Amino acid sequence: MTQRSGGANVAAVDVGGTQIKAALVDEDLTVTAERRCSTPVAGPDRAREVADAAARLVAELADATGRRVDAVGLVVPGIVDAERGVVVRSGSMGWREEPLRDLVAERTGLPTAFGHDVRTAGLAEYRLGAAAGSRSAMFLALGTGLAAALVLDGRLFEGGGFAGELGHVDVGVPEPCRCDMSGCFEAVSSAAAIARRYTARTGRPVDGAAEVAALLETDPDAAAVWADAVHGIAVALAWSVSLLAVDTVVIGGGLSLAGPKLLEPVEKELAGLLTFQRSPTLVAAALGDRAGCLGAALLALDALAG
Amino acid sequence: MTQRSGGANVAAVDVGGTQIKAALVDEDLTVTAERRCSTPVAGPDRAREVADAAARLVAELADATGRRVDAVGLVVPGIVDAERGVVVRSGSMGWREEPLRDLVAERTGLPTAFGHDVRTAGLAEYRLGAAAGSRSAMFLALGTGLAAALVLDGRLFEGGGFAGELGHVDVGVPEPCRCDMSGCFEAVSSAAAIARRYTARTGRPVDGAAEVAALLETDPDAAAVWADAVHGIAVALAWSVSLLAVDTVVIGGGLSLAGPKLLEPVEKELAGLLTFQRSPTLVAAALGDRAGCLGAALLALDALAG
């Protein structure tokens, strides 16, 4: 039994490396139900199995609420060509040229909007979160890896799926990277890099960047690793801001939970790198891990609105 | 006596530090007449005097051809807020918050489209020149100073007049800059910087970067200065391409006349800096010093087309 309760309801589906999260979201962006499942393991059929799982979650959301689902918003990691509905490649998922949008649309029988997880989260921060009211904004997600999303004059800029891929540009810190280059932004300033570099330097394993952040005032090794990460972020932002003059830079991802411990030194170092450029407002993400889901809902609602 | 000859005619006016160039351009982008005059000298009334001179040139174009001018396209240097029609500031013209668009519209009585000289030239290269057929492109003008123009998904991105201001970002070459920082892109890779750095290194004055380019194979000082400039360009492009994934990078301005002597080493060094990113096509500008005029005509024709 399904019923239409006034406005549209969309299913937001966020595919991650370990979990698929789904939420039913109404036109007011209220989440009315949530479901999640483990991501099917790697293998040649992983894209179809993920699509099967996503379709099951969408059906469960409809069953649980008795609401009709009008559209799906699907977001995935990797190099995502939103227009074609294809994951061009994804290291974490082991995908190349997988038509995820159509796989989900076929299984659900619903219009399916499609996007990149970080870019979609950036869109949510722009429309609903820390960059609301900005004309142009950059969202920099610092987690296991890192990536940026750009909303320019109100439009999400995709670059064919390649925009914001800043992970492997040299920020001037002598640190070898898995890509065989040195000084890559991701190898210095991602949350994973901070933990790894601290352990490499001290021999002491840590759970993550948060543990390093907690040691900043007492442990010179923690402070040095943190300062390198801050430097990398400031360099990346100096180039980005000089090129695009965005009003607002939103720092998101796990590392943003460090709050002022991260933002204050980044802001200070960035100010020293800018002269004639327009300085952006630098803020921490406001939506946390809801950004992906809300962004996916926005994609679906936008598509329904035509 | 003016007559309307079929389609629209627009007056393209390109205001530079030494000359104001004007051209009458028809809908097919054919230049049917050209006029130029010296730019009025610096002073408190310079903006109004420039507008007077521009209006005189527009009247002369109409008189010379007997055609009615339907609109003006006006391009100027500096930090240009195209939407407000204002030069926010221009060091070379000595302007702050000058409403150039309205000054010219009042004097000509014509609809006046307004833009930044480099960004407008970039638009012309995108629509008619070296980046024609691209979806997104970057135009990097290397002359006395340097600046970039961005056309993203077909739209010129202005950033409130600040987009593409790459001159004062550190490219990692220890060279002091007039802005009191060190290693600024403009201080290393502009045409003026190449000439200045060669003279500082050798004590030998040169006429410009072209003279340094001519010495590359025989003079190690010329080669060293050139290599630094190439390095700066490659670093700036690595960041820009990683962030925006443009299809095409067009190198323009006086330095682009060096052709393969510039483009080949830049392409080689850039390839070494990119890994997972999408590599752009790197080309020299095709329109030369006509780009500003054609771009101004495009702005005016676009405005007429609504």
Interface residues (C-beta under 8 A of the other chain):
Chain A: R135 S136 A148 L150 L152 D153 R155 F157 G159 G160 G161 F162 A163 G164 E165 L166 G167 H168 V169 D170 G172 C179 D180 M181 V235 A236 A238 W239 S240 S242 L243 L244 A245 V246 L273 L274 T275 F276 Q277 R278
Chain B: R135 S136 A148 L150 L152 D153 R155 F157 G159 G160 G161 F162 A163 G164 E165 L166 G167 H168 V169 D170 G172 C179 D180 M181 V235 A236 A238 W239 S240 S242 L243 L244 A245 V246 L273 L274 T275 F276 Q277 R278
